[in-house]
Amino acid sequence: MLGGWEWVIILIIVILIFGVGRIGKLGSEMGKGIRAFREGLQGDEPDDDAPKTKPNKDSDSD
């Protein structure tokens, strides 16, 4: 199991390799991907909060 200092050293090495700008950009892209994935999962389920369609008034006037 990695302790606190090991994580700090790994973080410093990652920052040195990729740079702060690329890490922020990478995190942003990952966040967008996760958000799109969640929206895709929610799109498969029936939406109970969707407004129901109202009956057409013209068809009821017979």
Backbone as CSV, one residue per row, in Angstrom:
resi,resn,N_x,N_y,N_z,CA_x,CA_y,CA_z,C_x,C_y,C_z
1,MET,0.842,-1.170,0.000,0.000,0.000,0.000,0.892,1.239,0.000
2,LEU,0.535,2.204,-0.827,1.338,3.412,-0.916,0.969,4.377,0.194
3,GLY,2.002,4.957,0.806,1.793,5.932,1.869,1.728,7.338,1.299
4,GLY,1.684,8.311,2.175,1.554,9.709,1.775,2.731,10.224,0.970
5,TRP,3.951,9.913,1.398,5.127,10.411,0.700,5.277,9.791,-0.683
6,GLU,4.908,8.549,-0.821,4.994,7.906,-2.140,4.064,8.590,-3.137
7,TRP,2.838,8.951,-2.694,1.902,9.657,-3.577,2.443,11.029,-3.959
8,VAL,3.087,11.713,-3.018,3.664,13.033,-3.308,4.756,12.909,-4.355
9,ILE,5.608,11.923,-4.224,6.692,11.720,-5.188,6.125,11.372,-6.557
10,ILE,5.126,10.506,-6.608,4.497,10.150,-7.881,3.867,11.378,-8.520
11,LEU,3.195,12.209,-7.724,2.571,13.424,-8.242,3.617,14.381,-8.814
12,ILE,4.730,14.545,-8.137,5.798,15.420,-8.627,6.359,14.899,-9.942
13,ILE,6.564,13.603,-10.048,7.085,13.017,-11.284,6.099,13.216,-12.430
14,VAL,4.811,13.021,-12.173,3.794,13.214,-13.219,3.765,14.665,-13.663
15,ILE,3.867,15.601,-12.728,3.871,17.022,-13.088,5.102,17.358,-13.908
16,LEU,6.236,16.790,-13.563,7.461,17.050,-14.325,7.376,16.490,-15.744
17,ILE,6.750,15.341,-15.893,6.652,14.712,-17.210,5.634,15.426,-18.093
18,PHE,4.444,15.657,-17.578,3.360,16.186,-18.403,3.217,17.696,-18.330
19,GLY,3.575,18.307,-17.239,3.381,19.737,-17.065,1.991,20.024,-16.524
20,VAL,1.867,21.169,-15.864,0.616,21.515,-15.202,-0.499,21.747,-16.218
21,GLY,-0.211,22.403,-17.328,-1.230,22.715,-18.328,-1.851,21.474,-18.937
22,ARG,-1.021,20.515,-19.293,-1.551,19.282,-19.902,-2.343,18.454,-18.907
23,ILE,-1.949,18.467,-17.642,-2.676,17.704,-16.635,-4.074,18.300,-16.448
24,GLY,-4.163,19.635,-16.413,-5.468,20.287,-16.290,-6.355,19.998,-17.483
25,LYS,-5.761,20.034,-18.660,-6.511,19.745,-19.885,-6.976,18.287,-19.900
26,LEU,-6.107,17.392,-19.467,-6.446,15.977,-19.420,-7.580,15.721,-18.426
27,GLY,-7.528,16.372,-17.275,-8.586,16.227,-16.287,-9.913,16.759,-16.791
28,SER,-9.850,17.862,-17.516,-11.067,18.438,-18.084,-11.691,17.503,-19.105
29,GLU,-10.877,16.928,-19.957,-11.386,15.998,-20.970,-11.962,14.738,-20.329
30,MET,-11.322,14.257,-19.271,-11.853,13.085,-18.574,-13.201,13.402,-17.935
31,GLY,-13.329,14.602,-17.362,-14.594,15.011,-16.767,-15.711,15.083,-17.793
32,LYS,-15.397,15.613,-18.978,-16.392,15.686,-20.051,-16.800,14.288,-20.507
33,GLY,-15.841,13.386,-20.579,-16.140,12.014,-20.987,-17.022,11.298,-19.985
34,ILE,-16.729,11.480,-18.702,-17.542,10.850,-17.657,-18.952,11.429,-17.670
35,ARG,-19.056,12.743,-17.856,-20.371,13.389,-17.896,-21.185,12.871,-19.072
36,ALA,-20.552,12.727,-20.235,-21.251,12.216,-21.415,-21.682,10.764,-21.199
37,PHE,-20.839,9.988,-20.539,-21.169,8.596,-20.248,-22.389,8.512,-19.339
38,ARG,-22.430,9.340,-18.298,-23.570,9.337,-17.382,-24.847,9.766,-18.091
39,GLU,-24.750,10.782,-18.945,-25.923,11.225,-19.699,-26.401,10.126,-20.637
40,GLY,-25.482,9.362,-21.202,-25.844,8.247,-22.066,-26.564,7.156,-21.303
41,LEU,-26.120,6.898,-20.083,-26.792,5.892,-19.261,-28.184,6.354,-18.867
42,GLN,-28.345,7.610,-18.558,-29.648,8.132,-18.163,-30.594,8.192,-19.349
43,GLY,-30.076,8.306,-20.553,-30.919,8.378,-21.736,-31.602,7.060,-22.045
44,ASP,-31.070,5.940,-21.561,-31.661,4.633,-21.816,-32.871,4.362,-20.926
45,GLU,-32.936,5.000,-19.769,-34.033,4.769,-18.834,-35.226,5.638,-19.217
46,PRO,-36.440,5.169,-18.954,-37.607,6.023,-19.222,-37.580,7.241,-18.317
47,ASP,-37.913,8.372,-18.863,-37.841,9.624,-18.133,-39.193,9.920,-17.500
48,ASP,-39.295,9.744,-16.196,-40.551,9.988,-15.490,-40.837,11.474,-15.330
49,ASP,-39.789,12.305,-15.400,-39.959,13.737,-15.207,-40.348,14.454,-16.493
50,ALA,-40.389,13.751,-17.597,-40.723,14.376,-18.875,-42.184,14.784,-18.878
51,PRO,-42.480,15.942,-19.435,-43.887,16.370,-19.473,-44.696,15.463,-20.390
52,LYS,-45.857,15.129,-19.940,-46.748,14.265,-20.717,-47.386,15.090,-21.826
53,THR,-47.642,14.461,-22.960,-48.277,15.175,-24.060,-49.751,15.341,-23.763
54,LYS,-50.250,16.506,-24.055,-51.665,16.795,-23.813,-52.481,16.318,-25.008
55,PRO,-53.684,15.859,-24.794,-54.515,15.428,-25.925,-54.829,16.629,-26.815
56,ASN,-54.977,16.334,-28.085,-55.257,17.363,-29.056,-56.702,17.850,-28.864
57,LYS,-56.883,19.148,-28.734,-58.216,19.719,-28.505,-59.128,19.554,-29.712
58,ASP,-58.550,19.536,-30.916,-59.354,19.440,-32.130,-60.031,18.070,-32.251
59,SER,-59.404,17.013,-31.775,-59.988,15.679,-31.903,-61.112,15.438,-30.894
60,ASP,-61.177,16.232,-29.822,-62.205,16.058,-28.805,-63.503,16.825,-29.135
61,SER,-63.516,17.642,-30.157,-64.663,18.501,-30.440,-65.695,17.838,-31.320
62,ASP,-65.710,16.533,-31.438,-66.698,15.826,-32.293,-68.070,15.946,-31.757
